[in-house]
Amino acid sequence: MTRSEGKRYSSVIRMFLFLIVFIFALILQLSLSEKRNKDVLAPMLKRSSNEQVISDTLSYVEELNKYLSQYRWDYGDLSELLIKKREFLSNTSSKVDSIKAMKGALSEEEFVLAEATTTTYSSFIDYLDDVIELQLENLTAKAKDLYYDEVQSCGEYLAKYIRSLLESHIQRSSEINTKLSLLNDFIGRLQSLTLILMVIFGCFVVHDFVQIISSMDIFAKAAKEIGKGNLNYPDVEVRGSEEIENLAAVFNEMKHSMQTAVSVLEDKHRMEIELKEKENEAIEFESILEREKLQKLRSQINPHFLFNTLNLIVYSAKQENATNTENLLRALSNLFRYSLASNDFYVPLSSEIKIVNEFYLLYHERFGSRILLEWHVSDDVELTETYVPSFILQPLVENSFRHGLLSLESGGRVDIFVTDLGDEIKIVVHDNGVGMDADTLKLVRERLTEHSSSGEHLGLYNVAARLRLGENGLIKVDSEPGFGSNVELIIKKMEECDVQNIGR
């Protein structure tokens, strides 16, 4: 069984136990109420009712005894006596029957008194009938003697027995009521306990219900935010039953899956945009190359004628012992040949260094000591084995000469640092020229990201475009007015085998 299954099982058991306890408490409440009614209230009501019957019977007997003791047998109203007798029988016969019926629930003493009461009551009625019959026969003297000899004493005994029965019944009721009160208190405590249990479990249910409602509100808010596209909305954190916590975990997992899916789609869209931009740049660069090829074609009216003419001038300068002129013409010829004859995208780094030196020779002849060029190449750099895009150094050096150093009267200097970084080559072209202000530097940096075919620093922009096209390097420009400029190239190191594979 997994942990989540165990949690669900525990939650079900908890709810089942609560249901069992609640039903048990409810049944116990009903049972206790029934027991109280049956064993406490009913006996107390029964004995109270019996006491009332006995008390009423005693009242009727005493009332009749009093009436008979005051009755004038020689000239009394016989019809009134008959009415009193009928009323007495009507009021007491059912009550005496009730006393007979309660004998089974009476104590031994009460039973004897109840038996004496019913027997004496029968005798009393018989004697009373005889007295009335004698009165009806006008035998007043006999009726009077019978009353004083039998009826009066029988009535007094009857009242005495009933009174004793009432007192005994009250005394026993007091004892029984004491026991019943204890039982009633015990039942009341049990009922209070079960009620407390029901309230406690009810509070748990209300707590769980409120927790579920609040959790659902949290889920609703989170779902609403996610529906608006806010996938960065914080994870849902709820505390409660295992089911709610599991639901929160699944909800958060779903949100994370959506985040991943959206991120993948965004990355795909971004890659498509970048690919489209690359395609546009390639198309634009191809257009630039076509224009450059056209320009080259225009300048290549007769390259053999130009080269032969330059070689002729070089030969003439040599014949005339004009060594300096010979060197300048040879440098110009090499530079011209390198720019027109090379169709390779990648060339050895040594070729780039050589053509920069040829270019510097021409500038140095013109400006003398105003412009100096110094190389700083690390010993671990393989100049002939390391390939770089063609014509990436000469435009940078020319840019430093033209825009940084020409306005200086003296002391112009360009330092070129070449460092091997392992898989990359780092080339830094630094000049101590006039530098650029912040606005110009910002404009240059912006135009480095898009190929520009016009304006100043065109060579710098062409180098950036070539690096973007080959996707094998990056360019960084820093400058400060009065402190010169610094152009840094980070180029992916290419060897001859890599260049051949690209050529294929």
PyMOL commands that set and color helices and strands:
alter all, ss='L'
color gray80, all
select helices_A, chain A and resi 3-70+78-105+108-136+140-227+242-299+303-319+323-341+349-370+394-405+438-448+458-470+496-503
alter helices_A, ss='H'
color red, helices_A
select strands_A, chain A and resi 346-348+371-377+387-389+412-420+424-431+473-480+484-492
alter strands_A, ss='S'
color yellow, strands_A
deselect
rebuild
show_as cartoon
